[in-house]
Amino acid sequence: MSESDYPLAADPALEWRGGKRRYDLVRELVLAVLAVTVLAVVASVLFSSPDEKQVTIAQWANAAPVDFVTTALSELDRTSGTAGYGPPYTHTSGASQNIVGSFSLQRLIGVHIPIDSAHDFVLDPLSIAAPSDPPLRSALSAYGSASATQRSTWTAAYGKALAHASVQHGNVVVASGQSGPVGLMMRDLLSQAQSGGLDGALVSAGNLFQTDYTKPLLLLSDGSYLEGLAAKQHLLGNQWGMMNEAGNYPGQAWLWLYTFWYQIKPFSTSANADAQIWAIMALLSLALVSLPLLPGLRSIPRYVPLYRLIWRDYYRQAEANHPQSQSGTVNALSRTPRHNEETND
């Protein structure tokens, strides 16, 4: 049987014998890139960026000063979420999530981004302004020389007063008490945050490019302000199949399976849900990548020929034009050049 016995266009693997016209792929590519570039520039000028503006500590401190000071106090006395998170930030015992039994990747990797919440979020940023501020310098000195018991007494007294605080002209006003230097420290830290100075202090690492936003993100996550913004945009993860992004835009479609596990037991009530769901998704991803290598699974299309139903028109024509093909065991898609040569012979 020769190629002339096949009808034209019956088999996409055969050479096209019909009419042809020149197509300049490079020109089409250049024109397409230019068109998309012009449209992107025009759209950005007219509509600006579709992304939500970043949330800063200055924005937080000005919009919710009491929440900021409450969070800063929890960092100072090391009772915040970050202070007790465990690896990779702290050495908190029993804080790591386990995958199976007592096996924890957090403990296995260890603490490689050490965070001391009191120093990193409060004392070190305040020490930047202390040289030019004698009252603050004295307050830091008094706090640093006090015993751990005395510090706890001061922070507890200020926290009790903070529960009844009011906001006047952006400042947090609390009743005077036995809080020692903590009140002045919190007042100055709030002022530093509202001016934007704390944003810069937390990313300052002595490098030319300041791109490590770990500390600002951890501080923001310990407060209630960021969670409130996330709740307004349905980003808390308590919706089945949630895959939203900030703003009125859908998120990545592959996230539906990841978020699905959080809605069912035992993961919905497990303290180790994050680690366990990560392990499940890692195994599922590994199985998907290994699918062509797994005996049995890789043969499913051969025993369950769903592809023939999808491409039924093609196979109907192919089998009509190739009567020697038995139940599709030899078909146009699976023919190799060598098989074509043997058939032509």
Secondary structure as the mmCIF struct_conf table of DSSP 4:
data_model
#
loop_
_struct_conf.conf_type_id
_struct_conf.id
_struct_conf.beg_label_comp_id
_struct_conf.beg_label_asym_id
_struct_conf.beg_label_seq_id
_struct_conf.end_label_comp_id
_struct_conf.end_label_asym_id
_struct_conf.end_label_seq_id
HELX_RH_3T_P HELX_RH_3T_P1 GLU A 3 ASP A 5
BEND BEND1 TYR A 6 TYR A 6
HELX_LH_PP_P HELX_LH_PP_P1 PRO A 7 PRO A 7
TURN_TY1_P TURN_TY1_P1 LEU A 8 ALA A 9
BEND BEND2 ALA A 10 ALA A 10
TURN_TY1_P TURN_TY1_P2 PRO A 12 ALA A 13
BEND BEND3 LEU A 14 LEU A 14
HELX_LH_PP_P HELX_LH_PP_P2 GLU A 15 TRP A 16
BEND BEND4 GLY A 18 GLY A 18
HELX_RH_AL_P HELX_RH_AL_P1 LEU A 25 PHE A 47
BEND BEND5 PRO A 50 ASP A 51
HELX_LH_PP_P HELX_LH_PP_P3 GLU A 52 VAL A 55
HELX_RH_AL_P HELX_RH_AL_P2 ILE A 57 ALA A 63
HELX_RH_AL_P HELX_RH_AL_P3 PRO A 65 LEU A 76
TURN_TY1_P TURN_TY1_P3 ASP A 77 ARG A 78
BEND BEND6 SER A 80 SER A 80
TURN_TY1_P TURN_TY1_P4 GLY A 81 GLY A 84
TURN_TY1_P TURN_TY1_P5 PRO A 87 TYR A 89
TURN_TY1_P TURN_TY1_P6 SER A 93 GLY A 94
BEND BEND7 SER A 96 SER A 96
BEND BEND8 ILE A 99 ILE A 99
STRN STRN1 VAL A 100 VAL A 100
TURN_TY1_P TURN_TY1_P7 GLY A 101 SER A 102
STRN STRN2 PHE A 103 PHE A 103
HELX_RH_AL_P HELX_RH_AL_P4 LEU A 105 ILE A 109
BEND BEND9 HIS A 112 ILE A 113
HELX_RH_AL_P HELX_RH_AL_P5 SER A 117 ALA A 118
HELX_RH_PI_P HELX_RH_PI_P1 HIS A 119 LEU A 123
HELX_RH_AL_P HELX_RH_AL_P6 ASP A 124 ALA A 129
HELX_RH_3T_P HELX_RH_3T_P2 ALA A 130 SER A 132
HELX_RH_AL_P HELX_RH_AL_P7 PRO A 134 SER A 145
BEND BEND10 ALA A 146 ALA A 146
HELX_RH_AL_P HELX_RH_AL_P8 ALA A 148 LEU A 162
TURN_TY1_P TURN_TY1_P8 ALA A 163 HIS A 164
STRN STRN3 SER A 166 GLN A 168
TURN_TY1_P TURN_TY1_P9 HIS A 169 GLY A 170
STRN STRN4 ASN A 171 VAL A 173
BEND BEND11 GLN A 178 GLN A 178
TURN_TY1_P TURN_TY1_P10 GLY A 180 PRO A 181
HELX_RH_AL_P HELX_RH_AL_P9 VAL A 182 GLN A 194
TURN_TY1_P TURN_TY1_P11 SER A 195 GLY A 196
HELX_RH_AL_P HELX_RH_AL_P10 GLY A 197 VAL A 203
BEND BEND12 GLY A 206 PHE A 209
HELX_RH_AL_P HELX_RH_AL_P11 THR A 214 ASP A 222
BEND BEND13 GLY A 223 SER A 224
HELX_RH_AL_P HELX_RH_AL_P12 TYR A 225 LYS A 232
TURN_TY1_P TURN_TY1_P12 GLN A 233 HIS A 234
BEND BEND14 LEU A 236 GLY A 237
BEND BEND15 GLN A 239 GLN A 239
TURN_TY1_P TURN_TY1_P13 TRP A 240 GLY A 241
STRN STRN5 ASN A 244 ASN A 244
BEND BEND16 ALA A 246 ASN A 248
STRN STRN6 PRO A 250 PRO A 250
TURN_TY1_P TURN_TY1_P14 ALA A 253 TRP A 254
HELX_RH_AL_P HELX_RH_AL_P13 LEU A 255 PHE A 260
HELX_RH_3T_P HELX_RH_3T_P3 TRP A 261 GLN A 263
BEND BEND17 ILE A 264 ILE A 264
TURN_TY1_P TURN_TY1_P15 LYS A 265 PRO A 266
HELX_RH_3T_P HELX_RH_3T_P4 PHE A 267 THR A 269
TURN_TY1_P TURN_TY1_P16 ALA A 271 ASN A 272
HELX_RH_AL_P HELX_RH_AL_P14 ALA A 273 VAL A 289
TURN_TY1_P TURN_TY1_P17 SER A 290 SER A 290
HELX_RH_3T_P HELX_RH_3T_P5 LEU A 291 LEU A 293
BEND BEND18 LEU A 294 LEU A 294
TURN_TY1_P TURN_TY1_P18 PRO A 295 GLY A 296
HELX_RH_3T_P HELX_RH_3T_P6 LEU A 297 SER A 299
HELX_RH_AL_P HELX_RH_AL_P15 ILE A 300 TYR A 303
BEND BEND19 VAL A 304 VAL A 304
HELX_RH_AL_P HELX_RH_AL_P16 LEU A 306 ILE A 310
TURN_TY1_P TURN_TY1_P19 TRP A 311 TRP A 311
HELX_RH_AL_P HELX_RH_AL_P17 ARG A 312 ASN A 321
TURN_TY1_P TURN_TY1_P20 PRO A 323 GLN A 324
TURN_TY1_P TURN_TY1_P21 SER A 327 GLY A 328
BEND BEND20 THR A 329 VAL A 330
TURN_TY1_P TURN_TY1_P22 ALA A 332 SER A 334
HELX_RH_AL_P HELX_RH_AL_P18 PRO A 337 ASN A 344
#
